[in-house]
Structure formats: C-alpha cells, structure tokens
C-alpha cells in the first residue's frame, strides 16, 4: 500500500514543480529574448536506495520504480525576430549572446531591448552595460549609432569597435541568474557567427498555447494524485480502526 502512496505523492511533487516552471514561462512570454525552461522526469528504483548501517550497505526493501525531476533544461531555440523603432534595439539571428557588464560580473543575454543611460552608455533593462570586443562598454554619448550585421559599431559613421558576441559549444553549462541572464564562468566561449540586426528585437520563444495545454494537463495530474493520496489516507485510517478493535 505504501508504495502506491509514495508514487502518488511523488506525482504531486512533480506536478507542483512543473506548474511553477510553466508559470515562469508564461510570465515571461513577452520578455524579449527569454528562453523557456523545461524539465524531464527520471525513473529510478528503490533498489538503488541504500543505508549505511554498522559500516555495511543494506538495500531498503524490494525493487519498485518511482519518478523524480531532473534539473531544469533551458530551451535555447531562437524566438521570432520582429521590427522595432529604436536604434538601440538589437536582435541576434543564429547562435550567440550579447555580453553585458553587471555589478555581479559579465552576463550573457539574448534580450536586445537596450537603451542609453544618463552617462551615455548603451545598457540593458537592468543597467548592465553592453560590451565591445575589447571588454569596454559601448558609449554612445548622443552620437548617431549604427551597428552592422557583423557587429561592427559606427558612431557618427566613424568606426568605434565591434560588439562582444560569444557562443558556447556546451549550452548546458550556462546558469541562468535571478535576472534571467546567463553566466558562463569556467565555460569555453568562442566568437559568435550570429548576425546582428538593428531596429529589431528577438521575442521570447515561449508558445503560450503549448504552455496553457501543459498547465491544464499538469493540474489534472496533480488533482488525480491528490485524490489517490486521500484514498490511501482513508484506507490507512480504516486499517487502524480495524486493528484497534482486534
């Protein structure tokens, strides 16, 4: 009986985690450059659970399977690129990330909704400064900005450097921070072959329709598992009553 209870409660935990992930995706459906998260289920056996007793490994019970969630996986597929009216809005087609300098260090992002701050630097929505290939911030200072598809920067038609565009052979090593940007400390970064498009923005790659369907399905799974747990609870209470009568 307890095995079924464990499996039902496991399903509830998985459904709750999935619902939180889906909610995060939906909340960022309009965030430029946002990449949706996904999680996969893993099946493992109780025979793998062991206890250290008196220096000896002893298996806990017989074999049965249950499910658990693996670490969240970011879907890095490109979002739709749409036209914008700001010369500071940039979109990347193909692989790669913009590099921005933040108080926490260099972060990487696909969000191209840049603007100019009071000091004249081109910054992202959180004040991170867009970096050039020499690791210095891009300083517009009221001059006309033009960025070529290669990433070359022109200020008043004069060359002013090239954007720092990088990509990572192993995207699974990137860590998303609380601001939705990625950190690649310790990872190998190479020059990106992506193309830069001025007056354009990459949208989120979240498909609202798919997320809503997944949310409804996850809610149904949670409700079903909840009813199973309630049924087991009643059966265990009934078994206790029968045992007390005897």
C-alpha positions in Angstrom: 0.0 0.0 0.0 2.8 2.4 0.9 4.4 2.0 -2.5 1.3 3.4 -4.2 1.2 6.3 -1.7 4.9 7.1 -2.4 4.2 7.1 -6.1 1.1 9.4 -5.8 2.9 11.9 -3.5 5.9 11.8 -6.0 3.5 12.7 -8.8 2.1 15.6 -6.8 5.6 17.0 -6.1 6.5 16.7 -9.8 3.2 18.3 -10.9 3.8 21.2 -8.5 7.3 21.8 -9.8 6.1 21.6 -13.4 3.3 24.1 -12.7 5.8 26.6 -11.2 8.1 26.2 -14.2 5.2 26.7 -16.6 4.0 29.7 -14.7 7.5 31.2 -15.0 7.5 30.6 -18.8 4.0 32.2 -19.2 5.0 35.2 -17.1 8.0 35.9 -19.4 6.1 35.3 -22.7 6.5 39.0 -23.5 10.1 39.3 -22.3 12.5 40.0 -25.2 15.0 37.2 -25.7 13.6 35.0 -22.9 14.3 31.2 -23.2 11.8 28.8 -21.8 12.6 26.2 -19.2 11.7 22.6 -19.3 12.2 19.6 -17.0 12.4 15.9 -17.7 11.3 13.0 -15.5 13.7 10.3 -14.4 12.7 6.9 -13.2 14.8 5.1 -10.7 14.4 2.1 -8.5 14.2 1.8 -4.8 16.8 -0.9 -5.0 19.3 2.0 -5.5 18.4 3.4 -2.1 20.9 2.2 0.5 21.6 2.9 4.1 24.9 2.8 5.9 24.3 0.5 8.9 27.3 -0.5 11.0 29.6 0.1 8.1 27.6 -2.1 5.7 25.4 -1.1 2.8 22.0 -2.6 3.1 19.3 -2.3 0.4 16.0 -0.8 1.6 13.2 -3.1 0.6 12.4 -4.6 -2.8 12.6 -3.1 -6.2 10.0 -0.7 -7.4 10.2 2.4 -9.5 9.2 6.0 -8.9 9.7 9.2 -10.8 11.7 12.3 -10.0 12.5 15.5 -11.9 15.9 16.2 -13.4 17.4 19.7 -13.3 15.6 22.3 -15.4 16.8 22.5 -19.0 16.8 25.8 -20.9 15.3 25.7 -24.4 17.7 27.9 -26.4 15.8 27.8 -29.7 15.6 31.2 -31.3 12.4 33.3 -30.8 10.7 35.3 -33.6 12.5 38.4 -34.7 10.2 41.5 -35.0 10.7 45.0 -36.1 11.3 47.8 -33.6 11.6 51.6 -33.9 14.6 52.1 -31.5 18.1 52.3 -32.9 19.3 50.7 -29.6 17.2 47.6 -30.1 19.2 44.7 -31.4 18.4 41.1 -32.3 20.7 38.2 -32.9 20.0 35.6 -35.6 21.7 32.3 -35.2 23.8 31.3 -32.2 25.4 33.6 -29.7 24.8 36.1 -26.9 25.3 39.7 -26.2 27.8 40.4 -23.3 26.8 42.9 -20.6 28.8 44.1 -17.6 26.8 43.9 -14.4 27.8 44.5 -10.8 28.0 40.7 -10.4 30.3 40.3 -13.4 29.9 39.7 -17.1 26.5 38.2 -18.1 25.2 36.9 -21.4 21.8 37.6 -22.9 19.7 37.4 -26.0 17.5 40.3 -24.8 18.3 43.1 -27.1 16.0 45.8 -25.7 18.9 48.2 -25.0 18.7 51.9 -24.2 21.0 54.8 -23.3 21.6 55.7 -19.6 22.3 59.1 -18.2 26.1 58.6 -18.7 25.6 57.8 -22.4 26.3 54.1 -22.1 24.2 51.6 -24.0 22.6 49.4 -21.3 20.0 46.7 -20.9 16.8 46.9 -18.9 18.7 46.3 -15.6 21.5 48.8 -16.3 24.1 46.2 -17.5 26.4 47.9 -20.0 26.7 46.4 -23.4 30.3 45.4 -24.1 32.6 45.8 -27.1 35.1 43.1 -28.1 37.8 44.9 -26.1 35.6 44.5 -23.0 34.9 48.2 -22.7 31.2 49.5 -22.5 29.7 50.9 -25.6 29.5 54.7 -25.1 27.1 56.5 -27.5 27.1 59.9 -25.8 24.4 61.4 -28.0 26.1 60.4 -31.3 24.3 58.5 -34.1 24.6 54.8 -33.6 24.8 52.3 -36.4 25.5 48.6 -35.9 26.3 46.4 -38.9 25.2 42.8 -39.2 28.8 41.8 -38.4 28.6 43.5 -35.0 30.8 46.4 -36.1 29.8 49.7 -34.4 29.7 53.1 -36.1 29.3 56.3 -34.2 28.5 59.3 -36.5 29.7 56.9 -39.3 33.1 56.5 -37.7 34.3 53.0 -36.6 34.0 52.6 -32.8 34.8 48.9 -32.3 32.8 45.7 -32.5 30.3 44.2 -30.2 31.4 41.3 -28.0 29.3 38.4 -29.3 30.1 35.0 -27.9 28.7 31.5 -28.1 29.3 28.4 -26.0 29.8 24.9 -27.5 28.1 23.4 -24.5 25.0 25.4 -23.6 24.0 23.0 -20.9 26.8 24.6 -18.7 25.2 28.0 -18.7 23.5 29.1 -15.5 20.5 31.5 -15.5 20.7 34.1 -12.7 17.8 35.7 -10.9 17.6 38.4 -13.6 17.1 35.9 -16.4 20.6 36.4 -17.8 23.3 33.7 -18.2 26.7 33.3 -16.6 29.3 31.2 -18.2 32.1 31.2 -15.6 34.5 28.4 -16.4 33.0 27.6 -19.8 34.7 27.9 -23.1 33.5 30.9 -25.0 34.1 31.4 -28.7 33.3 34.3 -31.1 29.8 34.1 -32.3 28.9 33.7 -36.0 25.5 35.1 -35.5 24.2 38.2 -37.3 23.2 41.4 -35.5 20.0 43.3 -36.7 19.5 46.8 -35.6 15.9 48.2 -35.1 14.9 44.6 -34.4 14.0 42.5 -31.3 14.0 38.8 -30.7 10.9 37.8 -28.8 10.5 35.1 -26.2 10.5 31.5 -27.5 7.5 30.7 -25.2 4.5 29.3 -27.1 1.5 30.4 -24.9 -0.8 27.8 -26.4 1.6 24.9 -25.6 2.2 26.2 -22.1 -1.5 26.5 -21.4 -2.2 23.0 -22.5 0.7 21.7 -20.4 -0.6 23.7 -17.4 -4.1 22.2 -17.7 -2.6 18.7 -18.1 -0.3 19.2 -15.1 -3.2 20.4 -13.0 -5.3 17.3 -13.9 -2.3 15.1 -12.9 -2.0 16.9 -9.5 -5.7 16.6 -8.8 -5.7 12.9 -9.6 -2.7 12.2 -7.5 -4.3 14.2 -4.7 -7.4 12.0 -4.8 -5.2 8.9 -4.7 -3.4 10.2 -1.6 -6.7 11.0 0.1 -8.0 7.5 -0.7 -4.9 5.9 0.8 -5.2 8.1 3.9 -8.8 6.9 4.4 -7.8 3.2 3.9 -5.0 3.6 6.4 -7.3 5.2 9.0 -9.8 2.3 8.4 -7.0 -0.3 8.8 -6.0 1.4 12.1 -9.6 1.2 13.4 -9.9 -2.5 12.5 -6.6 -3.2 14.2 -7.7 -1.3 17.4 -10.9 -3.4 17.5 -8.9 -6.6 17.5 
